[in-house]
Amino acid sequence: MEGVYYKVLFGVALFIVVMMSEEAAAATQHVVGGSQGWDESTDYKTWSSGQTFKVGDQLVFKYTAGLHSVVELGSETAYKSCDITSSVNSLNGGNNVVKLNKAGTRYFACGTSGHCGQGMKVKITTVAADAASSPSSSSSSSTSPPSTTSDAPVSHLFAHVLMVTLLVAISMFLVF
């Protein structure tokens, strides 16, 4: 009986490892501004046009705390006019991670006076996780604030159900 216990435990451990590695492999961390990071010298429109942002990916803002900050703006109007007083989120730690948890457009700017007007702002358009890998388009916009829940695609859910079924079958094979 003890051997059966270890086989089932092995199957469960294998399942957890596979699920964790699948999630890690699916997400990409985008360092905003590339090697320059979040600073005044980067052309963020050019940088973002070369990226594909998918649901589940993360933005990493690397900057000198106290010199810069990150504010998320709630609308394209606020983004275009650099109205940082209408922010929906504000970060100032110097190494901030923002998860892209739903498809749509989000707007970020530096909260330091004058920096947004000098171009320190970025528009991020996020596509569904199963979308093709082409650079992001800046044609769509959304004025809704970020969601706090994940909108995982149905195909991703199907993969999880298939994985669970496969691991249950393997566990049953090991037991009997």
PELIN-V179834 format. One record per pair of residues at least 24 apart in sequence whose ideal C-beta (glycine too) atoms are under 10 Angstrom apart, sorted by the first residue. I is the first residue (numbers start at 1). J is the second residue. D is the distance in Angstrom with one decimal. If there is no record, write none. Layout:
BEGIN
I/J/D, I/J/D
END
This chain:
BEGIN
3/174/9.3, 3/175/9.2, 4/171/9.8, 4/174/8.1, 4/175/5.3, 4/176/9.0, 5/175/9.6, 6/174/9.3, 7/170/9.5, 7/171/7.1, 7/172/9.9, 7/173/9.2, 7/174/4.0, 7/175/5.9, 7/176/9.9, 8/171/5.6, 8/172/9.3, 8/174/7.4, 8/175/6.5, 9/171/9.6, 10/170/9.5, 10/171/8.4, 10/174/7.4, 11/167/5.8, 11/168/8.0, 11/169/9.7, 11/170/5.9, 11/171/3.6, 11/172/8.9, 11/173/9.3, 11/174/6.3, 11/175/8.7, 12/167/8.0, 12/171/7.6, 14/167/6.6, 14/170/7.8, 14/171/8.9, 15/163/7.2, 15/164/7.2, 15/166/9.0, 15/167/4.4, 15/168/8.8, 15/170/9.1, 15/171/8.5, 16/167/9.7, 18/163/6.3, 18/166/9.3, 18/167/7.6, 19/159/10.0, 19/160/7.3, 19/163/6.9, 19/164/8.9, 19/167/9.4, 22/156/9.0, 22/159/7.5, 22/160/8.3, 22/163/7.7, 23/56/7.8, 23/156/9.6, 23/160/9.9, 26/54/8.2, 26/55/9.4, 26/56/5.7, 26/57/8.8, 26/129/6.6, 26/130/9.7, 26/156/7.8, 26/159/9.7, 27/54/8.1, 27/55/9.3, 27/56/4.6, 27/57/5.5, 27/58/6.3, 27/99/8.5, 27/100/9.0, 27/129/8.8, 28/52/8.3, 28/53/8.3, 28/54/7.1, 28/56/8.3, 28/57/4.7, 28/58/7.5, 28/100/9.5, 29/57/7.2, 29/58/4.8, 29/59/8.0, 29/60/5.4, 29/97/7.6, 30/54/10.0, 30/57/6.3, 30/58/7.0, 30/59/5.4, 30/60/6.7, 30/61/9.9, 30/98/9.7, 30/100/8.7, 30/124/8.5, 31/58/9.7, 31/59/8.3, 31/60/4.8, 31/61/8.3, 31/62/6.1, 32/59/5.5, 32/60/6.6, 32/61/5.1, 32/62/7.6, 32/63/8.9, 32/70/8.4, 32/96/9.4, 32/98/8.8, 32/108/7.5, 32/122/6.2, 32/124/8.5, 33/60/9.7, 33/61/8.3, 33/62/7.8, 33/63/8.7, 33/120/9.2, 33/122/8.1, 35/62/9.6, 36/62/9.1, 36/63/10.0, 37/61/7.6, 37/62/3.9, 37/63/5.8, 37/64/8.9, 37/68/9.1, 37/94/9.8, 37/95/9.3, 38/62/6.0, 38/63/3.9, 38/64/9.0, 38/67/9.9, 38/68/5.9, 38/69/9.0, 38/70/6.7, 38/94/9.1, 38/95/9.6, 38/96/8.7, 38/108/8.8, 38/110/7.2, 38/115/9.8, 38/120/7.5, 38/122/8.7, 39/63/6.4, 39/64/8.2, 39/67/8.7, 39/68/7.0, 39/110/8.8, 39/115/9.2, 39/120/7.4, 40/67/9.5, 40/68/8.2, 40/110/7.8, 40/112/9.2, 40/114/9.4, 40/115/6.1, 40/118/5.7, 40/119/7.3, 40/120/5.3, 41/118/9.7, 41/119/9.2, 41/120/9.2, 42/119/8.2, 42/120/7.8, 42/122/8.8, 43/119/7.2, 44/108/8.7, 44/109/9.6, 44/119/6.9, 44/120/7.4, 44/121/6.5, 44/122/3.9, 44/123/8.0, 44/124/9.5, 45/119/8.3, 45/121/9.1, 45/122/7.7, 45/123/7.6, 45/138/7.9, 47/122/7.4, 48/122/5.5, 48/123/6.6, 48/124/6.3, 48/125/8.1, 48/135/8.5, 48/136/6.4, 48/138/7.6, 49/123/9.9, 49/125/9.9, 49/135/5.7, 49/136/7.0, 49/137/8.7, 49/138/7.1, 50/135/5.5, 50/136/8.7, 51/122/10.0, 51/124/8.4, 51/125/9.6, 51/135/6.3, 51/136/5.9, 52/125/9.5, 52/126/9.3, 52/127/7.0, 52/131/7.8, 52/132/8.3, 52/133/5.3, 52/134/6.2, 52/135/5.7, 52/136/5.6, 52/137/9.6, 53/100/5.7, 53/103/9.4, 53/105/9.8, 53/106/9.0, 53/124/5.5, 53/125/6.5, 53/126/4.6, 53/127/6.8, 53/131/9.8, 53/135/9.4, 53/136/5.3, 54/100/7.1, 54/103/8.6, 54/126/6.7, 54/127/5.8, 54/128/7.1, 54/129/4.8, 54/130/8.3, 54/131/6.5, 54/133/8.4, 54/136/9.2, 54/153/9.9, 55/99/9.3, 55/100/6.1, 55/101/6.6, 55/102/6.1, 55/103/5.8, 55/104/9.4, 55/126/6.0, 55/127/7.3, 55/128/5.8, 55/129/4.5, 55/130/8.8, 55/131/8.7, 55/150/7.5, 55/151/6.5, 55/152/7.6, 55/153/7.4, 55/156/9.1, 56/99/7.6, 56/100/6.9, 56/101/7.6, 56/102/9.9, 56/126/9.2, 56/128/9.7, 56/129/5.2, 56/150/7.5, 56/151/9.8, 56/152/8.0, 56/153/9.5, 56/156/8.6, 57/98/9.7, 57/99/7.8, 57/100/4.8, 57/101/9.5, 57/124/9.5, 57/126/7.3, 57/127/9.7, 57/129/8.3, 58/97/5.2, 58/98/6.6, 58/99/5.3, 58/100/6.8, 58/101/9.8, 59/96/8.3, 59/97/7.1, 59/98/4.4, 59/99/8.1, 59/100/6.7, 59/106/8.6, 59/108/7.6, 59/122/8.5, 59/124/6.6, 59/126/9.6, 60/95/7.2, 60/96/7.4, 60/97/5.4, 60/98/8.1, 61/91/6.8, 61/93/8.8, 61/94/8.4, 61/95/7.4, 61/96/4.6, 61/97/7.8, 61/98/7.2, 61/108/7.6, 61/110/9.4, 61/122/9.4, 62/94/7.3, 62/95/5.6, 62/96/8.4, 62/97/10.0, 63/91/9.7, 63/92/9.3, 63/93/9.2, 63/94/5.8, 63/95/8.0, 63/96/8.4, 63/110/8.1, 63/112/9.7, 63/120/9.5, 64/94/6.3, 65/91/9.7, 65/92/6.1, 65/93/6.0, 65/94/3.4, 65/95/8.3, 65/96/9.6, 66/92/7.9, 66/94/8.0, 66/112/9.2, 67/94/8.9, 67/110/9.2, 67/112/7.0, 67/115/9.2, 68/92/8.4, 68/94/8.2, 68/110/5.1, 68/111/7.8, 68/112/5.6, 68/115/6.7, 68/120/7.4, 69/93/8.8, 69/94/8.9, 69/96/8.8, 69/109/9.3, 69/110/6.3, 69/111/3.9, 69/112/6.2, 69/115/8.9, 70/94/9.8, 70/96/5.7, 70/98/7.8, 70/108/5.7, 70/109/7.7, 70/110/7.0, 70/111/6.9, 70/120/9.7, 70/122/9.5, 71/107/9.2, 71/108/7.0, 71/109/5.5, 71/110/7.5, 71/111/4.3, 71/112/9.6, 71/116/8.3, 71/121/9.3, 72/98/7.5, 72/106/6.4, 72/107/6.8, 72/108/5.5, 72/109/8.3, 72/111/10.0, 72/124/9.7, 72/145/8.1, 72/146/7.0, 73/106/8.3, 73/107/4.2, 73/108/7.1, 73/109/6.0, 73/116/8.9, 73/121/8.1, 73/123/9.5, 73/143/9.9, 73/145/9.7, 74/106/9.4, 74/107/7.7, 74/143/6.8, 74/144/8.3, 74/145/5.5, 74/146/9.3, 75/105/9.8, 75/107/7.3, 75/141/8.7, 75/142/9.1, 75/143/4.5, 75/144/9.2, 75/145/9.2, 76/105/7.3, 76/107/6.6, 76/123/7.7, 76/141/5.1, 76/142/8.6, 76/143/6.7, 77/107/9.6, 77/143/8.1, 78/107/6.9, 78/109/8.4, 78/116/9.8, 78/143/9.2, 79/105/9.1, 79/106/9.3, 79/107/3.8, 79/108/8.4, 79/109/6.9, 79/116/8.6, 79/121/6.3, 79/122/9.0, 79/123/6.3, 79/141/9.3, 80/107/8.9, 80/121/9.1, 80/123/9.4, 81/116/9.1, 81/117/9.4, 82/109/6.2, 82/110/9.3, 82/114/8.9, 82/115/8.7, 82/116/3.7, 82/117/5.1, 82/118/9.3, 82/119/9.7, 82/120/9.2, 82/121/6.8, 83/109/9.0, 83/116/8.8, 84/109/5.8, 84/110/8.2, 84/111/5.4, 84/112/9.1, 84/113/8.6, 84/115/9.2, 84/116/6.2, 84/117/10.0, 84/121/9.3, 85/111/9.9, 87/111/7.3, 88/144/9.8, 88/145/4.6, 88/146/7.0, 89/145/8.3, 89/146/7.3, 98/124/8.7, 98/146/8.2, 99/146/8.8, 99/148/9.8, 99/150/8.5, 100/124/7.1, 100/125/9.8, 100/126/4.5, 100/127/9.4, 100/129/9.5, 100/146/8.6, 101/126/8.5, 101/146/6.8, 101/147/5.6, 101/148/7.4, 101/149/7.0, 101/150/5.2, 101/151/7.2, 101/152/9.6, 102/126/7.0, 102/128/9.1, 102/142/9.1, 102/144/9.0, 102/146/7.3, 102/147/4.6, 102/148/9.6, 102/149/8.0, 102/150/7.5, 102/151/4.8, 102/152/10.0, 103/127/5.7, 103/128/5.2, 103/129/8.8, 103/131/8.2, 103/140/8.9, 103/142/8.5, 103/147/9.8, 103/151/7.2, 103/153/9.5, 104/140/7.6, 104/141/8.2, 104/142/3.8, 104/143/9.2, 104/144/6.8, 104/145/9.9, 104/146/8.4, 104/147/8.6, 104/151/9.8, 105/136/9.4, 105/137/9.8, 105/138/8.0, 105/139/9.6, 105/140/6.1, 105/141/4.7, 105/142/4.7, 105/143/8.5, 105/144/9.4, 106/141/10.0, 106/142/8.0, 106/144/9.6, 106/145/8.8, 106/146/6.2, 107/141/9.0, 107/142/9.7, 107/143/9.4, 128/152/9.7, 128/153/5.6, 128/155/9.3, 128/156/9.6, 129/153/5.5, 129/155/8.4, 129/156/6.3, 130/154/8.9, 130/155/5.3, 130/156/7.1
END
